[in-house]
Amino acid sequence: MSDPGSLLGSWPTSGPPDPPLAAVRDAVARALAEDVLPIGDLTAALVPESTTATVAVVSRQPGVLAGSLCAKEAFGEVDASLVVDWRVADGGVLLPGTVVAEVSGSLRSILTAERTALNFLCHLSGIATLVARFVEVVTAANPATRVLDTRKTTPGLRALEKAAVRAGGGWNHRASLSDAVLVKDNHLGGLGIAEAVALARRWWPGRMVEVECDRIEQVAEAVDAGASVVLLDNMDPAGVARCVALVRERAVPGAVLVEVSGGVRLDTAGPLAAAGADLLSAGALTHSAPALDLGLDLVRTNTGLRDGPAAGADGDTRGPAPGPEEG
């Protein structure tokens, strides 16, 4: 089977797991605004201003990390003097008890930024973790098949969630409607497959042109019309295998990719990949990924730790870390 990355140049896309910095700053600014406006963190203000602390970001369950840039931005926006020491990078594997990072500085500032930082880490790491599970299953069934996301993302967080997909070992489908042409069933209510592909080729030469198909006759028509990709919608493995065979028979080798989408789950991903799909896309990767449980544990303060032992020579106290803050 041909390598999908060599067929269409920059599509599907992968690369470093870091999201664009502008998207990070925008999302974090909005998240902090909804958390601290209109008059700030009333509870953190009760903590003496001079109190400093070190806290650890700790994973409570196995998974894959994503969202570290967002967490770093949250701490930095609240207080630029906070020091964040990352122990694990995005894409790194986490086990229960893994220390992801330590944050040191004003305890007031740490507490104010805590929930925003953890919200991003838990949500985005949840996506990366689910993607990694899909990639493991799909690769075992067919190493040539790539796992893709969709545009079914949280409004305003698409760049962050697609970066989390990359952190989990997946690939990105279209980032926006401007990236490529994807003719779906509702588009075909206004024009035919051959006409749609011809218009797309004429108006946007060089762009990827994909056609959604739910019948093998549509696959044949899309291939003959010159589509770059056929998207098999809600087909079982046997149907996928028949369509893959048709594409390999009718198209120039490596000229047309076969994508499978629609209700792809962990228990169906392997058989669908084994049927010969080049690409498997699943909206569930972003819209249904459960959050990964990470928490913030107090390591030490300059005024004492709850239920901790007496202060050491350096004035710090150390003791067992409390559980994660729920609020």
C-alpha positions in Angstrom: 0.0 0.0 0.0 1.3 3.5 -0.8 2.3 5.8 1.9 -0.5 8.4 2.3 1.9 11.1 3.3 3.7 10.8 0.0 0.5 11.0 -2.0 -0.9 14.4 -1.0 2.1 16.3 0.2 0.9 18.2 3.3 -2.3 16.2 3.9 -3.0 14.6 6.2 -0.8 16.7 8.5 1.2 15.7 11.5 4.3 17.2 13.1 5.2 18.6 16.6 2.5 18.4 19.2 2.7 22.1 20.2 -0.3 24.2 19.1 0.2 27.7 17.6 1.2 30.1 20.4 -1.4 32.6 19.3 -4.1 30.0 19.8 -2.8 29.1 23.2 -2.7 32.7 24.4 -6.2 33.4 23.1 -7.7 30.3 24.7 -5.9 30.8 28.0 -6.8 34.5 28.2 -10.5 33.7 27.7 -10.4 30.9 30.3 -8.7 33.0 32.9 -11.2 35.9 32.3 -14.2 33.7 32.9 -12.5 32.3 36.1 -11.2 35.5 37.8 -13.5 38.4 36.6 -14.9 40.6 37.8 -12.9 41.2 41.0 -10.3 38.3 41.2 -9.8 35.2 43.3 -11.5 35.9 46.6 -10.4 32.7 48.3 -6.7 32.9 47.3 -6.6 36.5 48.7 -7.0 34.9 52.2 -3.5 33.3 51.8 -0.8 35.6 53.2 0.9 37.4 50.3 4.3 36.4 51.4 3.6 32.7 51.4 5.5 30.8 48.7 5.1 27.2 47.7 6.1 24.4 45.4 3.4 22.2 44.0 3.6 19.1 41.7 1.3 18.4 38.8 0.7 14.7 39.1 -1.0 12.1 36.9 -3.6 10.0 38.7 -4.0 7.5 35.9 -2.1 6.2 32.8 -2.3 8.2 29.7 -0.5 10.6 27.3 0.3 14.2 28.1 -0.9 17.1 26.1 -1.6 20.8 26.8 1.6 21.8 28.6 1.9 25.0 26.7 -1.6 26.0 27.9 -0.8 25.2 31.5 2.5 27.1 31.3 0.6 30.1 29.8 -2.0 30.0 32.5 0.6 30.1 35.3 2.6 32.8 33.5 -0.4 35.0 32.8 -1.5 35.0 36.4 2.1 35.6 37.7 5.1 35.9 35.5 7.4 35.2 38.4 6.1 31.6 38.8 8.6 29.0 37.8 7.3 25.9 36.0 9.7 22.9 35.7 8.4 20.4 33.2 9.4 16.8 33.8 7.3 15.3 30.9 6.8 16.8 27.4 3.6 16.6 25.3 3.3 13.1 23.8 5.0 11.6 26.9 3.5 8.5 28.5 2.1 8.9 32.0 1.6 6.4 34.8 -0.3 6.9 38.0 1.9 9.0 40.2 4.0 10.5 37.4 5.1 14.0 38.3 4.4 16.0 35.1 5.8 19.3 36.4 6.6 21.3 39.5 5.5 24.9 40.0 7.2 27.3 42.4 6.4 30.8 43.6 3.5 32.7 45.2 1.0 30.3 46.6 -1.8 32.8 45.9 -0.9 32.9 42.3 -0.5 29.1 42.0 -4.0 28.6 43.5 -5.5 31.2 41.1 -4.1 29.6 38.0 -4.6 26.0 39.2 -8.0 25.2 37.8 -7.4 26.8 34.4 -4.1 25.0 34.0 -5.6 21.7 35.0 -8.7 22.1 32.8 -6.5 22.4 29.8 -4.1 19.6 30.8 -6.9 17.1 31.7 -9.0 17.8 28.6 -6.2 17.8 26.1 -4.4 14.8 27.7 -7.7 13.0 27.5 -7.7 13.5 23.8 -4.1 12.4 23.4 -4.7 9.3 25.5 -7.7 8.2 23.4 -5.9 8.8 20.2 -3.0 6.8 21.4 -5.3 3.9 22.1 -6.8 4.1 18.6 -3.3 4.3 17.0 -2.2 1.2 19.0 -5.3 -0.8 17.8 -5.1 0.4 14.2 -1.3 -0.1 13.9 -1.6 -3.7 15.1 -4.2 -4.4 12.5 -2.6 -2.5 9.6 0.6 -0.5 10.1 -0.1 1.5 6.9 -3.4 2.9 8.2 -3.3 6.4 9.8 -5.7 7.7 12.4 -7.2 11.1 11.7 -9.3 13.6 13.6 -12.3 15.6 12.2 -13.7 19.1 12.5 -15.9 17.9 15.4 -14.0 19.9 17.9 -14.9 22.2 20.8 -15.7 25.7 19.4 -12.7 27.9 19.9 -10.3 25.1 20.8 -9.7 23.4 17.5 -6.0 24.2 17.2 -5.4 23.0 20.7 -7.4 19.8 20.2 -5.7 19.0 16.9 -2.3 19.5 18.6 -3.4 17.0 21.2 -4.3 14.5 18.4 -0.7 14.8 17.2 0.6 14.3 20.7 -1.3 11.0 20.8 0.3 9.9 17.5 -2.6 10.8 15.2 -2.9 12.9 12.1 -4.9 16.0 11.4 -7.7 16.1 8.8 -8.8 19.6 7.6 -8.2 22.4 10.0 -10.9 24.5 8.3 -13.2 24.5 5.4 -10.5 26.4 3.4 -8.0 23.6 3.6 -9.5 21.2 1.1 -12.7 20.1 -0.8 -14.8 17.5 0.9 -18.0 16.7 -1.0 -20.5 15.2 1.3 -24.0 13.8 0.9 -25.7 17.1 1.5 -23.5 18.8 -1.2 -24.7 16.1 -3.6 -28.2 17.3 -3.2 -27.2 20.2 -5.4 -24.9 18.6 -7.9 -23.4 15.3 -9.0 -20.1 13.7 -8.1 -18.5 14.2 -11.5 -19.6 17.8 -11.7 -18.4 18.5 -8.1 -15.0 17.0 -8.7 -14.6 18.8 -12.1 -15.5 22.2 -10.6 -13.2 21.7 -7.6 -10.3 20.8 -9.9 -10.9 23.8 -12.1 -11.4 26.3 -9.3 -8.8 25.1 -6.8 -6.1 23.1 -8.7 -3.7 21.4 -6.4 -6.2 21.1 -3.5 -7.2 17.7 -2.1 -10.6 16.7 -3.4 -12.5 14.1 -1.3 -15.9 12.6 -2.0 -18.1 10.9 0.7 -19.5 7.6 -0.6 -22.0 5.3 1.1 -22.4 2.9 -1.9 -19.8 1.2 -4.1 -21.3 2.8 -7.2 -20.4 6.2 -5.8 -16.8 5.1 -5.2 -16.5 4.1 -8.8 -17.9 7.4 -10.0 -15.6 9.4 -7.7 -12.5 7.5 -8.8 -13.4 7.9 -12.5 -14.0 11.6 -11.9 -10.5 12.1 -10.5 -11.1 12.4 -6.7 -8.0 12.4 -4.5 -9.8 10.5 -1.7 -12.9 8.5 -1.3 -14.5 8.6 2.1 -16.4 5.5 3.0 -19.2 6.4 5.3 -20.6 3.9 7.8 -19.4 0.8 6.0 -18.6 -2.5 7.6 -15.3 -4.2 7.0 -16.6 -6.3 4.2 -17.9 -3.3 2.4 -14.7 -1.4 2.9 -12.7 -4.4 1.5 -14.8 -4.4 -1.7 -14.4 -0.6 -2.1 -10.6 -0.8 -1.5 -10.4 -3.5 -4.2 -12.3 -1.4 -6.6 -10.1 1.6 -6.0 -7.0 -0.4 -6.5 -8.4 -1.8 -9.7 -9.6 1.4 -11.3 -7.1 4.0 -10.1 -3.5 4.6 -10.9 -1.5 3.0 -8.1 -1.2 5.5 -5.2 -3.4 8.1 -6.8 -6.5 7.7 -4.7 -6.7 7.2 -0.9 -9.4 5.3 0.9 -10.7 6.9 4.1 -13.2 5.2 6.5 -15.4 7.3 8.8 -18.7 7.3 10.5 -19.1 5.6 13.9 -15.6 4.4 14.1 -15.0 3.0 17.6 -12.1 1.3 19.3 -13.7 -2.1 18.8 -14.3 -1.6 15.1 -11.1 0.4 14.2 -8.9 -2.7 13.9 -11.2 -4.7 11.5 -11.8 -1.5 9.4 -8.0 -0.9 9.1 -7.4 -4.6 8.3 -9.9 -4.2 5.4 -7.3 -2.0 3.7 -8.2 1.6 4.6 -5.5 4.1 4.2 -7.1 6.5 6.7 -9.5 6.1 9.6 -11.1 9.3 10.9 -13.2 9.5 14.1 -15.0 12.5 15.5 -15.0 10.8 18.9 -11.3 11.5 19.3 -12.1 15.1 20.1 -15.8 15.3 21.0 -16.0 12.3 23.3 -12.6 11.8 24.8 -12.8 11.5 28.6 -10.6 13.9 30.6 -7.4 12.4 32.0 -7.2 12.8 35.8 -4.3 15.0 36.8 -4.1 17.0 40.0 -2.0 19.6 41.8 -0.3 18.3 45.0 1.2 20.7 47.6 4.9 19.7 48.1 6.1 22.4 50.5 5.4 26.0 51.6 7.5 28.5 53.5 4.9 28.6 56.3 4.3 24.9 56.8 2.3 22.1 55.2 -1.0 20.8 56.6 -0.5 17.9 59.0 3.2 17.9 58.0 6.3 17.4 60.2 8.3 20.1 61.9 10.2 22.5 59.7 13.6 21.5 58.5 16.8 23.5 58.6 15.8 25.5 55.6 12.5 26.5 57.1 10.4 24.4 54.7 8.1 21.6 55.8 7.4 18.5 53.9 4.7 15.9 54.2 2.2 13.7 52.4 0.5 15.5 49.5 -3.2 16.1 49.7 -5.6 15.0 47.0 -6.5 17.1 44.0 -8.6 20.2 44.5 -12.1 19.6 43.2 -13.1 23.3 42.8 
